[in-house]
Amino acid sequence: MLGQGVIPLHDLEDLLWDSDSEHRKFASFHLEDFRFLYEYTDHEDKKKWKGLFRSPFILQTFAAHLEAIEGSQKVPNLHGPNTPIPLPIGGLGMAAAAVERALTLIVTGMVTVKTPHAARGKTLTLPKTLNYSTGKDSTRQTGFSDATWGKVTRNYTKSARLLTKAKFDVIIKEAQVFMKPTWTRTKMAKAGSSREVIDVDDYDI
């Protein structure tokens, strides 16, 4: 699911919509120095970029994972009765890898302006490339699988694991804004509207 996420273009949508060239420039710009991972990248010194895993790209893709696991139950044999439910660290790692893959597909020309039009609202069909192991054309090289993106996903997961719980909670809260509304979540949000809100400085991440 995450590997099929759509990259949001926001205000640049009108500029990029009919231009594969502009799409590739846009994708290349955000792939450079992993710019697509950060919320704030307006400083020339990349060491001063802030908001790791909080870009709109990551948050919207991570929201799809949160929707998929919403309502899941704790498994007693997997986690002890007094053990809190673990954070979806792997899901965040997958979201980051999925965004990198999507941008890479644009840069390499595997996804063009015509691709979503041809899909007509259905799952995108990516071009097949030669599988040298079988001698046949397949989507092995473009698919979102362990063979192609497993190592990248695990590396992002390692980085996500270093986040403090407070920072991870902020990421989850910001990603939830992009989740499709449900009756249960709306009711819970109203019930918790009077609770204390923990403020985490935007610039400490």
N, C-alpha and C positions, 0 to 999 in steps of 0.2 A: 504493500500500500504506500509506504513512505517513498519508495523508489519511483513512484508515479506522481509525486506531488508536483503542483504547478508553481512556477516561480512568479511571485507578485511583482508587477512593474510599477504600481502606484502612479505617481504623477508623470512618469516617463512613458506611460503606455501609448499615448497618442504619437509620440515621437518615434517609438520603436516598432509599432504594430506592423507596418508594411515594409520593413527594411531588415533583411537578414544581416546586412553589414552592420547596422546599428545594434542589432541584437548581439552579434559576436563581440563588438566593442564593449558593450555593456557587461556581458558575461566575463570577458577577459579582465575588465577593470575590477570586478568583484572577486575574481579568483586570485588576483595578484596579492601576495602576502596574506592570503586568507581573509581578505577584507569582508567577505560575506558573513563571517562569524560574529562581527562586532556591531554594536549599536552606534557607537561614536567613532568615526574614522576621519574626522576633519582636521587632524594634526599631521604634519609632514613626518614626524617621528612616530613610527608605528608602535614603539614601546609605550606611547602615551594614549594609544587607542583604548577605549573603555567599553564595557558591556559585552563581555565574551558570552556567546550563545544567546544574545538578546537582539539580534538583528530581526527585521520583519521576515526575512527568508526563513530563519531557523524557527522563530516562534510560530509561524503559520504552519510549517511542516510538522513541528512537534505537537501542535494542537491536534493533528490527525491521529497521532499516537495516543494522546490523552483521551480522545473520543473512543478509540478502539478498546481501551482498557477500563473505561468508566463502568462502574458497577461490578468490577471483578471482586471476588471474595478471597479472603486470606485462607491459605491452605495450612491447616495445623501441622501436618507432617513435614511441611517445607519450612515453616517458621514457627518458633516456639510461641506459646500463648502470651508471653510477656515481651516478645520481640516486635518492635514496630514494623509496619509494612515498609519495605525498602523503597527508596526513591526510584523513579523510572530513569535511572542513569543510562542504561542501555538504549532506551528509547530516544534520549537526547543525542546519544552518539550516532544512532541510525539516522536521525533527522539531519544532523550536520553532514553525514556522508551522502545522504539523498540529495541535499542541496548542491553539494560539490559536483555530484554526478550530473544533475540537471544542467548546471552551468557548463560543465565540460561537454555535454552532448550538444549544446548550442554552439560553443566555440568550434567544435570539430565538424559542425554541419550535419550532425545526425538528427537534430531537431531544427526545423526551419519554420518560417511563418506559415507554410502550408500544412505542417504536421497536425496541429490541433483542428484545423478546418476539415482535414481528411478524416479525422477521428469522429467528427460529428457528435461530440459529447461523450463518446465512449473511451475506453482505455487506448492510449496512444500506441500505435504500431510502429516500432522502430525498424530501420533498415537492417537487413541481415548482412553479416560479413562472413568471410571464409573461415571455417573452423579447420585449422591445419591438422588437428588430431583425426578428424573424420573425413576431411576432404569435401565437406558439404557446407552450404551456407546456413548460418544459424544466428541467433541473437545472443550467443554466449558472451561475446565481447561487450555488448551494450546492456546486457541484463544487470539487474541489481541482485547479485548473488554473493555468496561467500568467496567464490573463486575470483570475482572481479573487484568487490568492494569490502570484503571481510576484514582485511588488514587495516584499511582506512577507517572502517567503522570502529574497530577495537582501539585504534589510536585515539579517536575522538572520545570514546567512552572513558579511556584512561584520563584524559583531560577533564572530562565532566565529573569524574570521581573526586577530583581535587577541589571542587567547589564546596564552600561551606553550605550547611543546610539552609541558612538564611538566604543565601544567594540563589540556591536552587529553588527555594520556595517562591522567590520573586519571578524567576523564569517561568515557573508553572502558572503563577497568577497572571502574568502578561500573556502567556500562550492561551489561557482559558478565554481570553477576550475573543479569540478567533474560532472558538468552538461553536458548533451549531447549538442554538438554545434548545433545552429540553425542559419539560414540566418539572421534573425532579430537581434539576440544578437551579432553576429559577426559584423554586420554593425554598431551597437551602440557602440561596443567596439572600433572600428576603429575611429569613430567620437569623442570619448571621450579620445583617447589616449594622447592628448596633455593637458588634464586638470591636475590641481594640485592634487597630491596624498597626502592624509593626512596620516602621519606615526603614528601608535600607537605602542608603545614599547611592544614587545612580553612579557616582564616580568612585565607588570603592570596589568595583568589579573589573 
